[in-house]
């Protein structure tokens, strides 16, 4: 049974940083494409970042240069380091793997 569990969300002021974690069980992240998505109130879920088995990464234009996706194979965990956060980054952030498995999401709120 595949399970993805996100953590690390919270309330942060504009310009601040957060690191999200996605821990996987029943799946080996180093062998799969793992992505982060987000959904703001009243909006559709959108792509944020992805990491592939080779370690290659890609980002949405809106977060490129501010967010970094990485993977710890020993912990079977994928991270999303978010810097210089903006109010428009406020959303529920979800981890996804194989295009089929989703976590429960973690809330990120950027507000003063």
C-alpha positions in Angstrom: 0.0 0.0 0.0 1.5 3.3 -1.1 1.3 6.2 1.3 2.6 9.7 1.0 2.7 12.0 4.1 3.4 15.7 3.8 4.5 17.9 6.7 6.2 21.2 7.4 3.5 23.7 6.4 2.5 26.6 8.6 2.1 30.4 8.8 5.0 32.5 7.7 5.5 36.2 6.9 6.2 37.4 3.4 9.9 36.9 2.6 10.2 34.0 4.9 11.0 30.4 4.3 9.5 26.9 4.9 10.7 23.4 4.1 8.0 20.9 3.2 8.6 17.1 3.5 7.0 14.2 1.7 7.7 10.8 3.3 6.8 7.8 1.2 6.0 4.2 2.2 5.2 1.3 -0.1 7.1 3.1 -2.9 10.8 3.9 -3.6 11.1 7.6 -4.5 14.5 7.2 -6.1 12.8 5.0 -8.8 9.8 7.3 -9.4 8.9 10.8 -10.6 7.8 12.8 -7.5 6.2 16.2 -7.7 4.8 18.9 -5.6 1.5 20.6 -6.5 -0.5 23.3 -4.8 -4.1 24.4 -4.7 -5.2 27.9 -3.5 -8.8 28.6 -2.4 -11.1 28.8 -5.4 -8.4 27.7 -7.9 -7.4 24.5 -9.6 -4.5 22.4 -8.4 -1.3 23.5 -10.1 2.2 22.1 -10.7 5.0 23.4 -8.5 8.1 21.3 -8.9 9.2 17.8 -9.9 12.2 15.5 -9.4 12.9 12.5 -11.6 14.9 9.3 -10.7 18.1 10.7 -12.2 17.9 13.7 -9.9 16.8 16.2 -12.6 14.4 18.8 -11.6 11.9 21.2 -13.1 9.8 24.1 -11.7 6.8 26.2 -12.4 7.9 29.7 -13.7 6.2 31.2 -10.6 8.5 29.5 -8.2 11.8 29.0 -10.2 14.7 30.6 -8.3 12.8 30.6 -5.0 11.9 27.0 -4.5 14.2 23.9 -4.5 13.0 20.3 -4.7 15.4 17.6 -3.4 15.4 14.0 -2.4 16.9 12.0 0.5 17.1 8.4 -0.7 18.1 7.0 2.7 15.0 8.5 4.2 12.8 8.0 1.2 11.7 11.6 1.5 11.3 14.4 -1.0 11.6 18.0 0.2 10.5 21.4 -1.1 12.6 24.3 0.3 10.6 27.5 -0.2 12.4 30.8 0.1 11.3 34.4 -0.4 7.7 33.4 0.1 4.9 35.6 -1.2 1.2 35.9 -0.2 0.3 34.3 -3.6 2.2 31.1 -2.5 -0.6 30.5 0.0 -2.1 27.2 -0.7 -2.5 23.6 0.3 0.7 21.8 -1.0 0.4 18.2 -2.1 3.0 15.5 -2.9 2.4 13.2 -5.9 4.1 10.2 -7.2 3.6 8.2 -10.4 0.8 10.6 -11.3 -1.5 8.4 -9.2 -0.6 8.7 -5.5 -1.4 11.8 -3.5 -0.7 12.8 0.1 -3.2 14.5 2.3 -1.7 18.0 1.8 -0.1 20.5 4.1 -1.3 24.1 4.5 1.1 27.0 3.7 -0.1 30.5 4.6 2.0 33.5 3.8 0.7 36.6 5.6 1.8 39.4 7.7 
